[in-house]
Amino acid sequence: MQKNKIKKLFVLDTNILCYDPLALVGMGGDNDIYIPISVVEELDRIKSRDDIAGMSARDSIRILFVAMTMNAISGDGVDIVQLYERVAEDYGTRGLSIVSRPEGTGGKLRIARAPSRDELNQSFLDFHKDQVDAQVILTALNLSKNNPNVYLISKDAQMRILAELSGVKTEDLHRDSVNLNVAERHPGYKLIEQETDTIEQILSGKHPALSGMVENEFAVVVRESHRVIFQLKEGTWKQISNGPRTIFGQSPRTHTGGISLEQTLAFHLLQDPDIQCVCFSGEAGTGKSYIAMAQGMSDAVHDKKTLSIFRPLSSASEKDIGYLPGTLNEKIAPWYEPVSEILNQLIRSQNGHMKGETLESLIKHNKISFKSLMHIRGSTLLNRTVVLDEAQDTTPYLMRLFTTRVGQNTRLLVTGDLYQASDLHRLKPNSNGLAFLIANMRGSRLFAHLMLKDVVRSDFARDAASRLKVRQSPRPV
């Protein structure tokens, strides 16, 4: 006989709802969820920010308001599956994507009252140092007196330590975390040493090295300096041209001036009209952003398509751009300065063949536009090339929202470094939007991912990337 599943009770910290508002309806339909009132108050303070946290706070408040109308504040709470259905209907009318329907039934969502001042004073927590954390921990502690399966869900390591010291069990949110092996073990191509019947085995799909490879990935047969490139298209391995390629006057060069294999493959993906989303990952200096922008510039200048560039607005101070002076373009200009430098370099590389066009004139005539991810909701991206740069600074929730905005005759080019995810938003290599995209889209005929490893920026950048990758332990004095 199967044992009854023990119901868990999850207390959600504010940073969870700033990471993914759909955690409110995606934690399992047979478990209870408590939202401390202090979390609601903190969301209200965060909602005015124009970054990932602010956008998610607004979405979380919207869902909590729906929950309130369904009696989430009363003792009985609101049925999570019923709340999910209401939220799914709301998201559907706005053209937004939502997580899968929660499994199980009977789970309730409740908004919990604040602990009393006496309860706070009797705890060892410093009420005056961080009032919200203290209230959230004590809410979980009070609930655990009647239920041994209470878990505080938080992405804040320090808070989880304090909670565990208080006697509260804690966990991170793992629902959208992915296995990094998907990106690292499947960089988008495999090198295969040439033997007598290697090419015949590849064309027949029987070579053992092809195991696990998916649509749009490459097999590269190498023998000394010679190479033959194959690509999996519609389930069949086909040989493709290894000849010279150019995009907006750029060619796939290595740091020494030779022909870069990785960039050759990247150029091929960019010039394949059947692939609607091309994703480049890799560390700084590998040319990810440069070649994506080159394709965007080519489309804008030669194919009359708008180049729309998006970047997460992450800064050391997390300052709300709403308080900065000027237009939206002027407000987001500091975040887009690296992109502007690339675009200016590409324009200069044309040696005057653009008939006096400048970056400013291209922007003025709407051939190029800089966009904020926080204002993407409700829009449809039509007839354009869209570059999402620094995608590791998005959350899975934001990536899901962004990719569903792509409309007809639009290509999406995504770049980023999995290991440079923003600590400000408590993102990790396996839980950011870039990793989420690669892991879930790999295998689609409309998607291709390529990991670039060869640093081409300069000899020094290449040497620094190699030497400074691992921090050595200090020697004893």
N, C-alpha and C positions, 0 to 999 in steps of 0.2 A: 504493500500500500504506500502510495506517495505521501510524504509528509506535507502538511500545510506550510506554505511559504510564510516566513515570519515577516510581518510588516515593519518597514523601516520608517523613520521620521527624519526628514532632511530640513535643517535650518540653513537658509541660503544667505551668504554674506553679500554685501553690496557689489564687490568686484565680480561676482559670478553673473549678476544681472547686467553689469557693464560689459561683460565678455559675451554673453549670449542671453538675451531676454527670453528666448524660447526654452530656457531651462525651467521656466515656470510651468510648462506643460510637457516637457520632455524627459522627466526624471523617472518615469514609470507610473502607470495608472493605478497600481495597487499599493503605492507608498504615499505617505503624507508629506506635505511640504508646509513649512512655517516661514513666514516672512516677518521678522521683527519690525515693529513700527519705526525704530531708529534707522533701518535700512530704507524704508519709504521716505523718511525725512532727508536722508543723505542723497537719494536719487533726485529729490526735488532740487537740491543744491547743485547737483552735477548737470542737470538736464539742459542748462543754458550754454554749456560748453560746445564748441564746434569741432569736436574730435570724435573718435570712435566711442569713447566713454559717454559723451554727451548724447550722441545719437541713440545708443543702446539704452541709456537711462530714460529717454523719452519713450522708446518702445516698451520698456518694462512698465513704466507708469501707465501707459495706455492699456496694457494687459491687466495690470492690477486694478485699474478702474473698472474694467469689465468684470473682474472677479468680485469687486466690492458690490456691484449691482446684483451679483448672484449670491450674496450673503457670505462672502469670505470673512467678514468681521464677526459674524455670529459664532456661537459655539459649535454648530454643525459644520461650518465651512462650506466650500463649494467643491462639487465632484470634479476631479481633474480631467476626466475624459469629456465631460460636458463642457468644461471651460475650453479644452482643446478644440472642440467642434465649433464653439463660438468664435475663437481666435482664428481658426482655419478659414471660416466663412469671411471674417473681416479681411484677412490677408489675401484671400482669393479675389475679393472685390477690388483690391488695390494692386492686383497683379504681382503679389509677393510670394516667395517660396517659403514653405514651412516644413518643419521636421516631420518624421513619420508619426502616425498615431501611436500614443503610448500603449504599451502592452499591459494587460491586467485591468482590473476594475476595483472600485471601492476606495481609492486614494482620495484624500481631501487636501485642499489648499486653504490655509488660514493666515490671516494677518494677526500677529501676536502682540499683546500689550507690552508696554515697557516695564522692566523690573522697577521695583520701588527704590527710593533713595536708601532705605535701610538695607535692602539686599545688596545694593552697590557698596555701601559703606562697610558691610560685613565681609566683603570679598577682599582678596589680596590684590585685586586689579586696581590700577591707578585710574580712578574715575575721571579726574581732571585732565590727565594726559591724553587719553583717547576715549571719549565718552561713547562713541558709536561702537567701537570694538568691545568695550566692557559690557554694554547692553546686549550686544549680539551673543557674546559668550555666556552671559548670565541667563539669557533666554533659553539657550540650549541646555544649560546646566539645570534650570528649573524643570524643563520638559523631561530630562533624563531621570528625574526622581521617580517618575511613574512609567518610564519606558526605557529599557536597557539598550534599545537599538536606535538611539538618537545620534545623528552625525551632523556636525557642522561642516558645510561645504564652502571652502574658501580657497582662493588662489594666493592668499597672503601667507607666506611661510611663517613670519613672526607671529601673526595672529593664531595660526594653527598650533604653534609651540605653546603659547599662553593658554589656549583652550585645552590642550592635552594636560598641561600642568594643573588645570582646574578640574580635570576629571571628565572632560568631554572628548568623545572620539571625533576625529576629523578626517576629511578626504578632500582631494582636489576634484575638479570636474574633468572627467576623462571621456565624455561622450563623443567629442569631435576630435580627440587625439588620434593620430595615425601612426603606423609603423614606418619609421624613417627608412627602413630597408627598401621600401618601395621606390624612393628617390635615389638612394645610394647604390642599390644593387641593380637598378634599371635606369641608367643615365640616358637611355634613348638610343644607344648603339652598342655593338659588341665588335671587338677586334678578333679576327680569326686568322690564324696562320695558314698560308696556302699549302695544300698537299696535292697529291695526284688528282683526286676526284672531289676536291672541296667545292668548287663552283657548281658541279652537277648536283651535289648533295644539297646545297643551298637552294638552287632553283626547284628542286623537288620537295623542299621543306623537311628533309630527313637528316640534316646535319645536327648532331647532338647539342651544339652550342646555341641553336635556335630555340631551345626549350624555354618556355616562359615569356618569349618576346611577343609583342602585341602590335596591332595596327599602327602604321606610320613610323615604326622603329627601324633602325638600320643594322645591317650586318656588313662589316668592312673586311674584305679579304686583303691581307698585306703580305708582300714578299719583297724584302729589301725596301727599295724606295717606291715600288709599284703597289697600287691599291685598286681594288675593284669594289664598287659600292652597290649594295642591294637594299631594297626597301620592301617592307610588307604592306601591300595594298590590297584590300578586299580579299584577304586570306591567302594571297599569292605573293611569293617573293619575286621581285622584278629588278633587273639590273637598271641602274640609272646613270646618267652622264656624270663623269668625273671631271668634265671640262671646266674652264674658267667661268666664274659667275660674277656679276656685279650688281649692286643695288645702290642707286643714287651715286654712282661713281666710286663706290667702296668695293673692295675685293677682300676675300677671306685670307688675311695675312697673319703670320705669326709675328712674335716680337723681333725675330731676326730677319723678317722680310720674306720668308718662305710661304708656301700655301698651307693654311691651317685646315686640318681635317675637320675639327669641331665646327669651325665657322663655315666651311663648305657645306656641311650637313645643315647648319642653321639657315644658310642662304637658300638651300633647297626647300626647307620647310616653309620659309617665308614666301617663296615663289610658287607654292602649291595652293591654287585657289580652292581646293576641296577641303582644306584644313581651316576651320573657322576660328580656332583658338590655338595659338602657338605659345608655349611657355618655356622660358629660359631660366634655369637656376644656376648658381655658381657664385664663387667668391668675387670680391672686388677686383676689377682690372681685367676680367675675362671678355669684356666687350658686349655683355648682355644688353645693356641699355642702348649702347651706340648703334648696334645693328638693328635693333627694334625701331629706334628713332629714324634710322636711314630708310627703312621700309615705309614708315609713316610719312616721311618727307617725300618719298617717291610717289606715294599714292596721292598726297596733297597737291604736288606740283604737276604730275603727269597724268593722273587719273581723275582729277577734279573731285577727290574725296576729302572731306574734312579730317584732319588729324586731331583727335581729342586725347589729351594727356591727363591722367589721373595719378595722384600720389597721396598716400595717407599723410595727414597733417600731424606729424609727431615732432615735438620739440622738447628740449630739456626742461622747459618751464611749464609745458602743457598749457600755455596761455591761450585763452579763447580768442580766435581771430575776429570775433564779432566786436571786440573792443579796439581793434586796430583801425586807424583812419583809412579812408579811401574806398575805392570800388573793390569788388570781390577779387579781380585780377591783381590789384595792388596789395590786397591783404595777404594773398597766398604766394606772392612773388618770392619771399625768402625761401619757401619750401621748394620752389621750382627753379632756383638759380642753377643747380647742377644740370638740369634738363636744358635750360636756356643756353648754357655753355656748349652742350653737345649740338644743339640745333644751329647755333652760330658757326661752329666748326664745320658742320655739314654744308651750310650755305657758302662758306668761304672755299670749301673744297671744289665748288662748281666753277671756280675761276672766271666768274663774271657771266656765266651762261644763263643766269636766272633773270636777266634783263633788269637789273637794278633792284630786284626784290630783296627785302631785309626781313628779319624776324618780326619786327614791328609791323611792317606792311602786310605780312602774311596773317598776323593776328588781326589787324584792322579789317582785312577782307574775309575774315572767318574761315581761312584755310587751316589755321592752327588755333586751338583753344586749350587753355588750362582749366581744369575742372576740379571741384572739390568732391570727394567721395561722399561727404556728408549731405550733399544736395542731389544725390542720384535718384532718390526714391520718387516714384511716379513718372519718371522719364523713360523714353525708349530711344536707344542709340541706333539711328538709321543712317545708312549710306555713308559710313565713315570707317576710318581705322582708329581703333582705340588702344592706347598703350597704358597699361597699369604698371607703374614702376614702383619698386620697393614693396612688392606685394607681401613680403613676410611681415609687414607691419599692419596687416589686416587680420581680423578674426575670421574664423569659419563662417560665423553669422553674416558678417559684412561681405565676404566673398560669395556666399550663396545669394545674397541680395544683389550684388553687383553683376554677376554673370547672367542673371535672369533679366537684365536690362538690355541685353544685346539683341538688336532687331535685324531686319532684312538688310542684306548687302553690307554687313558690318563684320569686320574681323577684329578679334581681340588678341593683343600681344601682351603677355604677362612676364615680368622679370622680377628677380629677387634672389636673395641669399638666405637659405633656410636658417643659417646660424647667426643671423644678425637681427633676429626678431626683437621688437621693442620691449625692454624691461618695464617701461612706463605703463604698458597695458598688460603686463604679466604674461606676455606671449613667450612660447618656447619653440624650439625647432620642430617639435612634433605636434604642436597645437596651434599653429598660425594658419592664416588663410591660404598661403602658398602651398604648404604641405597638404592641406585639406583638398585643394584643387588637384594637385598631382596625383594623390592617392585615389581619388574618386573618379577622375576623368580619364585616367590611363586606360587605354583599350578602346576608347571611342574613336570612330572613324573621323570625327570632326575635331579631334584634339591631338596634339603632339607635344611631348616634353623632351627637352634636351638639356643635360647638365654640362656646363662648360667648365673645364678645369685649367686650361692653358691661359696663364696671365699674359696679356699682350700689350698692356698699357706702356710698359717700359722695362728695360733690363733691371733697373733698381726695384720697381714694383714687383717684378717676378721674384727677385732675390729676397725681398722683404717678406713676401707671402710665404716663401718656403722656410726662411729662418725664424720668423716670428710667430709661426703657427702654434708652437707648443711652448708654454712657459716653463722654463727649467727651475728646479728646486734650488734654493741658494746653498752654496757649499758651507760647511761648518767653519767657523772662524778658527 
